[in-house]
Amino acid sequence: MRILLIEDDTTLRNVVCQKLEGTGNRVDTAGDLATAEHLWAVQAFDVVLLDLNLPASTQINAPMASGLSLLKKMRVKGDRTPVLVLSARNRTDERIAGLDAGADDYLGKPFELNEVEARLRAILRRSQGADDLTQIGQLKLNRPQRRFTLGDEALQLPAREFEVLWELMSPPGRVINKRNLSDKLSSFDESLGDNALETFISRLRRKLETSGAVIRTLRGIGYVIEEES
């Protein structure tokens, strides 16, 4: 997953980021509202983790602002990126306000990191229509375990190939725009070019040759993985 983590507490932000990256996710972080709005506007994310009480900007002594204002603004623009609110404001009326503003889920602080991951997987499944267990031919994906298998054998993949195949399988049969796929796999310091993406796709095709699953290129559109006819 490509995740935007918006949290002003540096220690908590680092702990959550380390946990999420440790399970193979790509995480971009923001500690204030202005930075968060910029990142959300220029990068496509699978899901956003949003704190509610944030500095308005990076300026010293910047006033505090509500993350709900950013959430409402993005929803008005038509952005439907799934959002999990993380907040110490955990009264019933505050949870209702967050959900009414467009949040997909709400988790009060303090929280367990494993629960954060589980909730992220759940809201992403709902948004993508993907199941925990997905299969095409002999290729299987177990999302909770972050594990691919071919038949009964584990399919070992380098990190970037794993990420490409994960996106194609979330869910299978969905056409993924080439540029969107590159953006999700790129960082702000390192851009994944078309040639590199084509290389990963080519390597995956060779590894899936006998699996019954095939990655097709839709010229000028993107890629789709489907059962071989």
Long-range contacts (C-beta under 8 A, 24 or more apart in sequence): 1-25, 1-26, 1-46, 1-47, 1-120, 1-124, 2-26, 2-28, 2-43, 2-44, 2-45, 2-46, 2-184, 2-185, 3-27, 3-28, 3-45, 3-46, 3-47, 3-48, 3-49, 3-120, 4-28, 4-29, 4-30, 4-36, 4-39, 4-40, 4-43, 4-45, 4-47, 4-48, 4-49, 5-29, 5-30, 5-49, 6-30, 6-31, 6-36, 6-48, 6-49, 6-50, 6-51, 6-54, 6-67, 6-70, 7-31, 7-49, 7-51, 7-86, 8-32, 8-51, 8-53, 8-54, 8-55, 9-51, 15-113, 16-49, 16-113, 16-116, 19-113, 19-116, 19-117, 20-116, 20-117, 20-120, 23-117, 23-146, 24-146, 24-159, 24-162, 24-163, 26-163, 26-184, 26-185, 26-187, 28-187, 28-188, 31-55, 31-58, 32-56, 32-57, 32-58, 32-62, 33-57, 33-65, 33-67, 33-69, 33-70, 34-58, 36-67, 36-70, 37-70, 37-73, 40-70, 40-74, 40-79, 40-81, 43-183, 43-188, 44-81, 44-180, 44-183, 44-184, 45-81, 46-81, 46-82, 46-124, 46-184, 47-81, 47-82, 47-83, 47-84, 47-120, 47-123, 47-124, 48-81, 48-82, 48-83, 48-84, 49-83, 49-84, 49-86, 49-116, 49-120, 50-83, 50-84, 50-85, 50-86, 50-103, 51-85, 51-86, 51-87, 52-85, 52-87, 52-89, 52-94, 52-98, 53-87, 53-88, 53-89, 68-97, 68-98, 68-101, 71-98, 71-101, 71-102, 71-103, 72-101, 72-102, 74-102, 75-101, 75-102, 80-127, 82-123, 82-124, 82-126, 82-127, 84-116, 84-119, 84-120, 84-123, 86-111, 86-116, 124-170, 128-170, 128-171, 128-174, 129-171, 130-169, 130-170, 130-171, 131-171, 134-169, 134-170, 134-171, 134-172, 136-169, 136-172, 136-211, 136-212, 136-213, 136-225, 136-226, 136-227, 137-211, 137-212, 137-213, 137-227, 137-228, 138-210, 138-211, 138-212, 138-213, 139-169, 139-208, 139-211, 139-212, 139-213, 141-165, 141-166, 141-169, 150-208, 150-211, 155-207, 157-204, 157-207, 160-185, 160-192, 160-200, 161-200, 161-203, 161-204, 161-207, 164-197, 164-200, 164-201, 164-204, 165-204, 165-225, 168-215, 168-223, 168-224, 168-225, 169-225, 172-213, 172-224, 172-225, 172-226, 173-224, 173-225, 173-226, 174-224, 175-218, 175-221, 175-222, 175-223, 175-224, 176-222, 176-223, 176-224, 177-221, 177-222, 178-221, 178-222, 178-223, 180-222, 181-222, 181-223
